Amino acid sequence: MSILIHHFVVHQLIVNNEGKMQLIPREGCLPVTPALEQLGQQLHHTFVSKPGKGVGHFIETEQEDASFAESLNGYTAHHEASPSDSDTVFVPFTKTAGDLLLKSLVDTGQVETGFVLFVHYEYLATQYLLVTLLNTKAHVEINQQLELNSREHLDLAKMQLAVRIDLTQYRIQSEQQRYVSFIKGRMGRKVSDFFMQFVGCEEKVDVKQQNKQLISSVETYLAGEGLDAEEKTAHRTEVSNYFKQQIDSGDSIRISELAEKLPRDEDNQRDFAQFTQGLETPIEPEVQPDPAAIRQLAKFSGQGGGVSLSFDRKLLGDRIIYHPDSDTLTIKGIPPNLKDQLKRNS
């Protein structure tokens, strides 16, 4: 499925000759071309594929100037009333937002440069606003004359500062406080604090922890169903495929749909959805999927004390035997490259 771009604006953050942060704004929206639609698709896919996101909502601020949420409300109201004329409002909104980002950088003492992208787009009947700060990366092209030329392109792989507002949910279900999602970053929340401050967002849900609880609940549920190894593997594959489907579409994991991928507990007359509601900490009806959770379904992994180990779940009980009494693992069929290292150092 492709996305429909409504508006796309790029501003630039630089450090000027006086050593101060400065926003260089673009004066109009970029024309929507096939190349821009492809870039929008790549931005969407990059964002939804990023693991470890947080989910939250706008918070009220006491600042005198208009907040990000207030400016956004002004734009969306105009867009709904007059979509064909909303270009004239989107650009001023992004400039105001850019100034708020600049102020947040100054207030927190951060120095960040790059291109600030504001993309209002629609995907599967849901409207989103994506805001991200990206840098560029040099690459070399060769032309028909076999000459080399250096060019710059946006480094999407390094997307670490990004926030996406589900405008549709914000309009009709704002009370759920789950319409803002953001990348938390590998180095923790502090990296993106200034970015969340400029948006005025408060975290409501830790997606990584929520997914960890969900996968753990799936394993507990399967363990109690008296299934053999092949049946468990088949159900894990169904769950994994469902996760991938929802990640690709940018949609949530619905526990009611996930329950259809798992067997019904006939002894207790309940399915997985009912099982999750009976937990000490019940799982919410909808969960934003974390791509890292899929690996937990397919592999056992862990590290500590100088040892790092990872292997496919299906190998447990076959090539890999766990002995709980002695706290040891027996591995049959050591990988050739590891075996070679062991022989050379024995």
C-alpha positions as CSV (number, residue, x, y, z in Angstrom):
1,M,0.0,0.0,0.0
2,S,1.3,3.5,-0.9
3,I,0.8,6.6,1.1
4,L,-0.9,9.8,0.1
5,I,1.1,13.0,0.8
6,H,-0.9,16.1,1.7
7,H,2.0,18.4,2.5
8,F,5.8,18.0,2.7
9,V,8.1,20.8,4.0
10,V,11.8,20.8,4.8
11,H,13.6,23.4,7.0
12,Q,17.3,23.4,8.0
13,L,19.0,23.8,11.3
14,I,22.6,25.2,11.2
15,V,25.2,26.7,13.4
16,N,25.8,30.2,11.9
17,N,29.0,32.2,11.8
18,E,28.3,33.6,15.2
19,G,28.2,30.1,16.7
20,K,24.5,30.2,17.3
21,M,21.8,27.7,16.2
22,Q,19.7,29.1,13.4
23,L,16.6,27.8,11.5
24,I,16.6,28.3,7.8
25,P,13.0,27.9,6.7
26,R,11.6,26.8,3.3
27,E,8.9,29.2,2.1
28,G,6.6,26.7,0.5
29,C,5.6,23.0,0.4
30,L,7.5,20.7,-1.9
31,P,5.5,19.7,-5.0
32,V,4.2,16.2,-4.7
33,T,6.0,14.1,-7.3
34,P,6.6,10.3,-7.7
35,A,10.1,10.9,-6.2
36,L,8.6,12.7,-3.2
37,E,6.0,10.0,-2.7
38,Q,8.7,7.4,-2.7
39,L,10.6,9.4,-0.1
40,G,7.5,9.6,2.0
41,Q,7.0,5.9,1.8
42,Q,10.6,5.3,2.9
43,L,10.1,7.7,5.8
44,H,6.9,5.9,6.9
45,H,8.5,2.5,6.6
46,T,11.7,3.6,8.5
47,F,9.7,5.0,11.3
48,V,7.3,2.1,11.8
49,S,10.2,-0.4,11.6
50,K,12.2,1.3,14.4
51,P,12.2,-0.7,17.6
52,G,11.8,0.7,21.1
53,K,9.3,3.5,20.5
54,G,7.3,5.3,23.2
55,V,3.7,6.3,23.0
56,G,2.1,9.3,24.7
57,H,0.0,12.5,24.4
58,F,0.3,16.2,24.4
59,I,0.5,17.9,27.8
60,E,-0.7,21.4,28.7
61,T,2.0,24.0,29.0
62,E,2.1,27.4,30.7
63,Q,4.2,29.1,28.0
64,E,3.0,32.4,26.7
65,D,3.6,31.6,23.0
66,A,1.6,29.1,21.1
67,S,2.5,25.5,21.8
68,F,3.1,22.8,19.2
69,A,-0.3,21.3,19.9
70,E,-2.1,24.7,19.6
71,S,-0.4,25.4,16.3
72,L,-1.2,21.9,15.1
73,N,-4.9,22.4,16.1
74,G,-5.0,25.6,14.0
75,Y,-3.6,23.8,11.0
76,T,-5.8,20.7,11.2
77,A,-8.9,22.8,11.6
78,H,-8.1,24.7,8.5
79,H,-7.2,21.5,6.6
80,E,-10.5,19.9,7.4
81,A,-12.5,23.0,6.5
82,S,-10.5,23.8,3.3
83,P,-8.1,21.0,2.2
84,S,-7.2,22.6,-1.1
85,D,-6.1,25.8,0.6
86,S,-4.3,24.3,3.5
87,D,-0.8,24.8,2.0
88,T,-1.0,28.4,3.1
89,V,-1.5,27.3,6.7
90,F,0.8,24.3,6.8
91,V,4.0,26.2,6.0
92,P,3.4,28.8,8.8
93,F,2.6,26.0,11.2
94,T,5.9,24.2,10.4
95,K,7.8,27.5,10.8
96,T,6.3,28.0,14.2
97,A,7.1,24.4,15.1
98,G,10.7,24.9,13.8
99,D,11.1,27.9,16.1
100,L,9.8,25.8,19.0
101,L,12.4,23.1,18.2
102,L,15.1,25.8,18.0
103,K,14.1,27.2,21.4
104,S,14.1,23.7,23.0
105,L,17.6,23.2,21.7
106,V,18.8,26.4,23.2
107,D,17.0,25.8,26.5
108,T,18.5,22.3,26.9
109,G,22.0,23.3,25.7
110,Q,21.9,20.9,22.8
111,V,23.5,21.4,19.5
112,E,21.8,19.6,16.6
113,T,22.1,20.4,12.9
114,G,20.4,18.8,9.9
115,F,17.1,18.9,8.0
116,V,13.7,19.1,9.8
117,L,11.1,17.3,7.8
118,F,7.3,17.9,8.3
119,V,5.2,15.4,6.4
120,H,1.4,15.3,6.6
121,Y,0.3,12.1,4.9
122,E,-2.5,9.5,4.8
123,Y,-2.1,5.7,5.0
124,L,-4.9,3.2,5.2
125,A,-7.5,5.9,5.8
126,T,-5.5,7.3,8.8
127,Q,-3.8,10.7,8.7
128,Y,-0.4,11.2,10.3
129,L,2.0,14.1,10.8
130,L,5.6,12.9,10.9
131,V,8.4,15.2,12.2
132,T,12.0,14.1,12.0
133,L,15.4,15.6,12.2
134,L,17.8,14.0,9.7
135,N,21.3,14.5,8.5
136,T,22.8,13.7,5.1
137,K,25.3,11.1,4.0
138,A,27.7,11.4,1.1
139,H,27.6,8.8,-1.7
140,V,29.4,8.5,-5.0
141,E,27.6,8.2,-8.3
142,I,29.1,7.2,-11.7
143,N,27.7,8.7,-14.9
144,Q,27.6,7.4,-18.5
145,Q,31.0,9.1,-19.1
146,L,32.4,7.0,-16.3
147,E,33.0,10.1,-14.2
148,L,32.5,10.0,-10.4
149,N,30.3,12.6,-8.7
150,S,29.8,13.0,-5.0
151,R,26.2,13.7,-3.8
152,E,24.4,14.0,-0.5
153,H,21.3,12.1,0.4
154,L,19.1,12.0,3.6
155,D,20.4,9.3,5.9
156,L,17.2,7.5,6.7
157,A,18.9,4.6,8.4
158,K,20.1,7.0,11.1
159,M,16.6,8.2,12.0
160,Q,16.8,8.6,15.8
161,L,14.9,11.9,16.4
162,A,11.3,11.5,15.1
163,V,7.8,11.8,16.3
164,R,4.5,10.9,14.6
165,I,1.1,12.1,15.5
166,D,-1.9,10.0,14.6
167,L,-4.1,12.9,13.6
168,T,-7.1,10.7,13.1
169,Q,-6.9,9.2,16.6
170,Y,-6.1,12.6,18.0
171,R,-9.3,14.0,16.6
172,I,-11.7,11.2,17.6
173,Q,-10.0,9.3,20.5
174,S,-7.7,11.9,22.2
175,E,-8.9,10.7,25.7
176,Q,-6.9,7.5,25.2
177,Q,-3.7,9.5,25.2
178,R,-1.9,7.3,22.7
179,Y,-1.8,9.4,19.6
180,V,1.8,10.4,19.7
181,S,4.6,7.9,19.1
182,F,8.3,8.6,19.1
183,I,11.7,6.9,18.8
184,K,13.3,6.6,22.2
185,G,16.8,6.0,20.8
186,R,19.3,3.3,21.7
187,M,21.0,5.5,24.2
188,G,17.9,6.2,26.2
189,R,15.3,8.9,26.6
190,K,17.8,11.7,27.4
191,V,18.9,11.8,23.7
192,S,15.4,12.8,22.6
193,D,14.4,14.9,25.6
194,F,14.7,18.1,23.8
195,F,12.7,16.7,20.9
196,M,9.8,15.7,23.2
197,Q,10.0,19.0,24.9
198,F,9.5,20.9,21.7
199,V,6.4,18.8,20.8
200,G,5.1,18.9,24.4
201,C,4.7,15.2,24.7
202,E,4.5,13.0,27.8
203,E,5.1,9.3,27.6
204,K,2.1,7.1,28.4
205,V,3.3,3.6,27.4
206,D,6.7,1.9,27.2
207,V,6.2,0.0,23.9
208,K,9.3,-2.2,24.4
209,Q,8.2,-3.3,27.9
210,Q,4.6,-3.8,26.7
211,N,5.7,-6.0,23.9
212,K,8.0,-8.0,26.2
213,Q,5.0,-8.6,28.5
214,L,2.9,-9.7,25.5
215,I,5.4,-12.2,24.2
216,S,5.9,-13.6,27.7
217,S,2.2,-14.0,28.0
218,V,2.0,-15.8,24.7
219,E,4.7,-18.3,25.9
220,T,3.0,-18.8,29.2
221,Y,-0.3,-19.4,27.5
222,L,1.2,-21.9,25.0
223,A,3.0,-23.7,27.9
224,G,-0.3,-24.3,29.6
225,E,-2.0,-25.8,26.6
226,G,-0.3,-29.2,26.6
227,L,1.0,-28.7,23.1
228,D,3.9,-30.6,21.5
229,A,7.0,-28.8,20.2
230,E,5.8,-28.7,16.6
231,E,2.4,-27.2,17.6
232,K,4.0,-24.5,19.7
233,T,6.4,-23.6,16.8
234,A,3.4,-23.4,14.4
235,H,1.5,-21.0,16.7
236,R,4.6,-18.9,17.2
237,T,5.0,-18.6,13.5
238,E,1.4,-17.4,13.2
239,V,2.0,-14.9,15.9
240,S,5.2,-13.7,14.2
241,N,3.5,-13.3,10.8
242,Y,0.7,-11.3,12.4
243,F,3.3,-9.0,14.1
244,K,5.1,-8.5,10.7
245,Q,1.8,-7.8,9.0
246,Q,0.9,-5.1,11.6
247,I,4.4,-3.6,11.5
248,D,4.3,-3.3,7.7
249,S,0.9,-1.6,7.8
250,G,1.8,0.7,10.7
251,D,-1.1,-0.7,12.6
252,S,-1.5,-1.9,16.2
253,I,-1.6,-5.4,17.5
254,R,-5.2,-6.2,18.5
255,I,-5.3,-8.8,21.2
256,S,-8.7,-10.1,19.9
257,E,-7.1,-10.8,16.5
258,L,-4.0,-12.3,18.1
259,A,-6.2,-14.7,20.0
260,E,-7.4,-16.1,16.7
261,K,-3.8,-17.2,16.0
262,L,-3.6,-19.2,19.3
263,P,-5.6,-22.3,20.5
264,R,-8.6,-21.9,22.7
265,D,-8.2,-23.1,26.3
266,E,-11.2,-25.6,26.4
267,D,-10.5,-26.6,30.0
268,N,-11.0,-23.1,31.3
269,Q,-13.4,-22.1,28.5
270,R,-11.3,-19.0,27.6
271,D,-9.1,-17.7,24.7
272,F,-5.9,-15.7,24.8
273,A,-7.7,-12.4,25.0
274,Q,-9.5,-13.5,28.2
275,F,-6.3,-15.0,29.5
276,T,-4.5,-11.6,29.3
277,Q,-7.3,-9.9,31.2
278,G,-6.8,-12.2,34.1
279,L,-3.1,-11.4,34.5
280,E,-1.9,-9.4,37.5
281,T,-1.1,-6.6,35.0
282,P,-3.7,-7.0,32.2
283,I,-2.6,-6.2,28.6
284,E,-4.4,-3.4,26.8
285,P,-6.7,-4.4,23.9
286,E,-4.3,-2.7,21.4
287,V,-0.5,-2.7,21.5
288,Q,1.9,-0.9,19.2
289,P,4.2,-3.7,17.8
290,D,7.9,-3.5,18.4
291,P,10.0,-5.2,15.7
292,A,12.4,-6.5,18.3
293,A,9.6,-8.7,19.8
294,I,9.6,-10.9,16.7
295,R,13.1,-12.2,17.5
296,Q,11.9,-13.3,21.0
297,L,9.4,-15.6,19.3
298,A,12.1,-17.2,17.1
299,K,15.2,-17.3,19.3
300,F,16.5,-17.9,22.8
301,S,19.2,-15.4,23.6
302,G,21.1,-14.0,26.6
303,Q,24.4,-12.7,27.7
304,G,26.4,-12.2,30.9
305,G,29.7,-13.1,32.5
306,G,31.5,-12.8,29.2
307,V,29.2,-15.3,27.5
308,S,26.7,-14.3,24.7
309,L,24.5,-17.0,23.3
310,S,21.6,-17.1,20.8
311,F,19.9,-20.0,19.0
312,D,16.7,-20.9,17.3
313,R,13.9,-22.1,19.6
314,K,13.3,-25.2,17.5
315,L,16.8,-26.4,18.4
316,L,16.0,-26.8,22.1
317,G,15.5,-30.4,22.9
318,D,17.2,-31.5,19.6
319,R,20.7,-30.1,19.0
320,I,20.7,-28.1,22.3
321,I,19.8,-29.8,25.6
322,Y,19.2,-27.8,28.8
323,H,20.0,-29.5,32.1
324,P,18.4,-27.4,34.8
325,D,19.8,-29.4,37.7
326,S,23.4,-28.7,36.7
327,D,22.6,-25.4,35.0
328,T,24.3,-26.4,31.8
329,L,23.6,-26.7,28.0
330,T,24.8,-29.5,25.8
331,I,25.3,-28.3,22.2
332,K,25.4,-31.0,19.4
333,G,26.9,-29.9,16.1
334,I,29.0,-26.8,16.9
335,P,29.1,-24.2,14.1
336,P,32.1,-24.9,11.8
337,N,33.6,-21.4,12.3
338,L,33.4,-21.7,16.1
339,K,34.7,-25.3,16.0
340,D,37.8,-24.1,14.0
341,Q,38.5,-21.4,16.5
342,L,38.2,-23.9,19.4
343,K,40.6,-26.4,17.7
344,R,43.2,-23.7,17.0
345,N,43.2,-22.6,20.6
346,S,42.9,-26.0,22.4
